[in-house]
Amino acid sequence: MTSPSRSEPLPRGYFSFPEVAGQNAWLDVLRSVAILLVLVRHGERAITLEAGPNAPASGPLHVLFMNGWVGVDLFLVLSGYLIGKSLIRTFDADNTISVQTYFRARVLRIAPAYLFVLLVIVAGAFPLYSFAQEDLGRRTLYHVLFLQDYLPADINVVFWSLGVEEKFYLLAPLLLLCLLKTAKPIHAIAILLALFLLSPTIKFVQFLTTPQTAYESFFAAFRSPFHMSLEPLVAGVAISYVREKKLIQLSTRSAWLLLAAATIVTTLWLMSHEFLAAITLFDATVQPAFIALLFGAMVLSATYLKPVTAPGMTFWRPVSRLSYSLYLVHFPLISLCVAVAPVDQLAGATFWVVYVVVTFAASTWLHFAVEKPFLLLKDRQQGALHAMGRT
């Protein structure tokens, strides 16, 4: 992996979030919703832990924020859809794929910002952020190898999902090739359904034999491992398949109704109770599938709303572009935000103002200093290949 040359001048408008021709603004909205859910989850949890017995009484908004961890599932649905769509179009155009080109693009997209934040954390450069120092070399190594979904993500807990994503990237070309080589679309749908049901089935059997009712052990056994997180990824791939093969057609009105219904149902459900406060067989097996289906409905409807102007893009577009950097840095910054915000005001606006300002400032720096140069390099390489007729 090579970095962009420092001698090259920055492109015009580098420090901005311009609209990209052909991009679906509604997917930017959903990506923004996903990162905001994750941010409020960890912010609200920090408030609750810090306030202790003085924590505010639980209410619908508090419950919604605490359930914000489902934002990761929305990210995974989006990832499944976008990777699936890209691979289907590549296979349909060339009946093959450049493995080197595909993996180079994935590495340039994910690795630079992730490895930078990982090394900054290991170096102890995040103020007031503490984590276990025992056997740090080995733990850092398996994080570098993206194994933290199966081994403890105990340097930065949010890193677990990147282990899931990387394994999906490795297997996605094989899955899409298998789907496209099937004789009939119904056979491809059957494969996707079987994969969607694989994780719930494994979790059902495992929960009956070794139930985990403590959140930490439940997370390690039922949430974090790649093979336990297939539902949202498969839902995203399924959307890409039915859309690219034109197996489903929705009018703009139907897409609006589907998006509204899925959003209302999801919001009310997220506000109804804290999902993993008491872990049951339903939480372990059925609930993740429902979450994936609801978010899948949102993503499917968004693909049909592409011609429709999305409101508020001056807000959604920057948040969407910063979403990856926000995801990487927000958790190790929480300790600093808690220290800066007066303890007796944690439940009020002070913490949230500090949290938003510090997190967005850090993620903006990370995006423009580390993430974006490699994104531009990826785009230049892909553009050159398109010009040569290789992709």
N, C-alpha and C positions, 0 to 999 in steps of 0.2 A: 504494500500500500504506500503510495507516494503522495506527499502533500502538494497542494498547489504552489507554484513558484511565487516566492515573495516579491520577485521583481516585476511581476505582471501587475498592471494598474487595476484597481478595483473597478468593476463594471459600473456604468452609470445607474444610479438608483440603488446601489448596493444596500445601503442602510434604510431599507423600506420593505414594505410587504405588498408588492404590486399584484394586481390580478393577473392570473396566468390563463392564456387563451385555452379553451377546451376543458378547464377544470370545472368540476361540479361544486358550486358554492354550498349546496346543501350538505355535502359531505364534510366541508369545512365547519359548518355549524355543528354537525354531530361530533366531529373530532374535538371541537371546543367544549361541547357539553361533557364529553368523556373526561377531559383533563380537569375541568372545573369540579366534577363529581369527586375525583380523586383528591384534589386539593382541599375541598371542604371536609372530606372524610378525615384526613390526617390533621387538619386544623381543629376540627371539633373534638377529635379524640385527645389532642394535646390539651385543650381547654378542660375537658372532663378529668383527665388525669391530674392536671396541675391544681384544679380547684378542689378536687377531692370531695369531702362531705359538703362543701359549699357550692358544688356544681349546680347549675340551674335545673329546675325540674324538667323532666323529659316532656317534650311536646312534638308535634308533627314535624316542625322544621329541624329540631335536633335529631329526630329519628331519620329524616331524609338525609341529613349530612352524614350521620354515622353509617348509613347504608351506601355512601358514595363510593365504596370499594368496587361497586358494580361497573364503574367507569372503565375499569380494566377490561371487562367483558365486552363493552362497546368498542374499545380499541381493537380487541381481537377479531370481532366481527368485521370491522373496517379493514383490518389487515388481510383477513381471509378473502374478502371481496376484491380488494385492489390487486393483490398478488394473483388471485385466480383470473381476474379480468385480463391482466397483463400477459399471463402465460397462455391463456386461450387465444388471444389475438396473435401472439407470437407463433404458436403452433399452427393456427389456421393460415397464417401468411406463408410460413416457410416449412411447415410440417416437421420442424426440428427446433432446437434451441441451443444457443451457444452457452454452455455451462459456465465457461469462464466469464462471459459478459454478464450473465445473470448473477453469479455470486460476487463479482466485483461490484456491481451496483448495490447489492445488499450490504456488503461490507462498508462501502463508502457512505451508505445511508445511516447505518446503525453504529458502527464501531468507533469512529473518532470521538464523538462527544461522550459516548459511554465510557471508553477507556480513559479519557481525560478526567471525567468526574470520579471514576474509580480510583485513579492514582492520586487525585487531590484529597480524597477522603483518607486513603491509606497514609498519605503524608501528614495527616492531621491538620489540614489547612482550612477546614470548615470550623469557624469559631464555635466553641462550646459543644460541638457534636462529639459524642463519645460512643465507642463500641469496643467489643472485646478485642484484646490485642494478642491473645494466645494463638500460636500457630498461624500467624498472619500471612506468612509467605505461602503456605499451602492454600489457605483460603483465598488469597488474592489470585493464585494460579487458577483455581477452578472457576473463579469469576471471569478471568480472562478467557477461559475456554467455554464460557456460557453454560456451566453445569449447575448454576445456583437454583435451578428449579427442583433438582433432586437432592442437592446438598444445601445446607443452610444458607439462605441469603442474609447473612448476619453482618455484612458491611453496610449495606443500604437495602432495607427490606424490599423496596420497590423493584430492585433488580431482578427479582424472581421471574417476572413476566418476560424479560428479555431472553432468559433461557428458553422459555416456551416458544417465543417468536423465532429464535434461531433454529430450533429443531423443526418448526413448521417450514421455514425457508428451505431447509435441506430436503424435506420430503415433498414439498408442494409440486415441483416439476414431475415427479413420478406419479403423484395422485392425478394431476391434470392430464398427463399423457394417458393414464389408464382410463380416465373418464372419456377422453376424446377418441380413444380407440375402440370403445364399446360399440357394438353393432346398432343398438337402439338407445335413444335417450332414456327410456324407462329403466334400462339396465344401469345407466349412470346414476339415476335418481336412487335406485336400490342400493348402490354402493355408498352413496352419500348418506342415506338413511341409516345404513348399518354402522357407518363410522360415527354418525351423530349419537347413536344409541350405545356405542362402545363404552364411553366414559361412564354414563349412568349405570350401565350393567356392572362394570367393574366396581364402581363405588357402592352399589347395592350389596353385592356379595361381600365386599370388604367391610362395610359398616355392620352387616349382620354378624360377621365373625369377630371383628375387632373394632367396635364402635369408639369414636373419639368425640367426647363431649367438651373437652377443653379447647379453646380457640387455637392455641399455639400448636398442639398436636394435630388438631383437625386441619389446620392450614398446611402443615408439612405433609400430611398423608393424603388429603382429599382435594386440596386447592392448588398447590404449587406445582406438582409434577406434570410434565407435558401430557402424559397419557390420561391425566385426570382433567385436562382443560380443553378437550377437543370440541365441545359443543359450539362455542362461539366461532372458532376457526372454521369448522365444517359448515356452519350456517352461512358464513361469509362466502366460502367457496361455492356453496349451493346457489346463492344469489347470483354470483358471477356466471355460473353455468346456465341457469335458466334465462338470464338476461341476454347473454351473448348468443345463445341458441334460440332466442325468441320463443321460449316455451310458455311465457306468461306475458300478457299484455294488459297494462293498466292505463286507463284514461287519467288525465290530470286531476279530475275531480275524485276519482277513486284513490289516487295516490295521496291527495290531501286528506281524505277521510281515513285512510289507513294510517298515515302519519299521526293525525290527531288522536285516533283511537288508541294507538300503541303508546303515545306520549301520555295520555290521560291515565290509562291503565297502569303504566309503569310508575308514574308519579304517585298515584294514590297507593299503590302497593308499597313503594319505598317509604311512604309516610305512615304506613299502618303499624309497623312494629320493627324493632331492630332485628334483622334477619338471624344473625348468629349469636344472639344473646343466650339462647338455649338451643343447642344443636340437636336436631332430630334426624330421623331417616329421610324425611322430606327435604330438609336443608341440604343433606349430603347428596341426594340423588335427583330429585325432581326439580328443585328450585333452580339449579344452574341451567337446566334445559329450558325452563320457562324464561329465564332472563335472556338467554341466547335467542329464543324465538321472538321475544318482544323487541330486542335490539335489531334482530334480523328484519323484522317488519319495518322498522324505521329506516334502515339502510335501503331496503328494497324500494320503499316509497320515495326515498331521496333520489334514487337513480332515475325515476320517472319525472321528477320535478326539476331536472337539470335546466330545461329551457325557461323555467320560471325564476324571476329575480328573487333572491333571498334577502329579506330585510336585515338591516343592521350589520352589513358586512364590514363597515369600518371598525367594528368591534370584533366580530367573529373571525375575520381573516387573520389579524395579528395573533390572536389567541391560538388559532389553529396552527399557524406557522411556528409558534413558540411551544407548541404542546409537548414535543419530545424533550426539549431542554427543560421545560417546566417539570416534566415528570422526573427527570434525572436529579434535579437539584433541590426540589422543594422539601423533601423529607429531612436531609441533613441540615437544613436552615431553620427548622422549627425550634430547636433549642435556643438559638440566638433570638428568634422572635419572642419566645416566652420570656427570656431574660430582659429584653428591652421593654416589653409591655408590662405595666404594673400588675402585680398578681391580683389585686382586688378589683381590677377592671378586665380581667381575662374574659369574662363572659360577655363583655360589651364590645364596643367598636374598636378599642385600642389595639387589641391583639390582631384583629382582622385587617386593620389598616397597615400595621407593621408587616404582617405576614404577606399581604398582597404586594406592598411596595418592595420589600426585600426580595421576595421570590421572583417577581417579574423583572426586577433590575438584574438579578443574577442570571436569569434565563435569557434575557435579551443579550447580555454580554456573551454568554456561552454560544448562543445561536449565531451571532455575527462573527465572533472571533474563532470559533472552532467548528461548528456544525455547517454553516453556510459555505465556507470555502470548499469543503469536500462535496457538498451537494452540487455546486457549480462544476466541479471536476467531473462528477458522475454525469451531469447533463451534457457536458462537452463531449465526453467519450461516447455516450449513447447517440448524440447528434452526429458525430463523425461516422459511426457505424451505419446509421440510417442513410447518410449521404452516399456511403459505399454500397448500399443495398444489402447489407448483411443482417439487418434486423427489420 
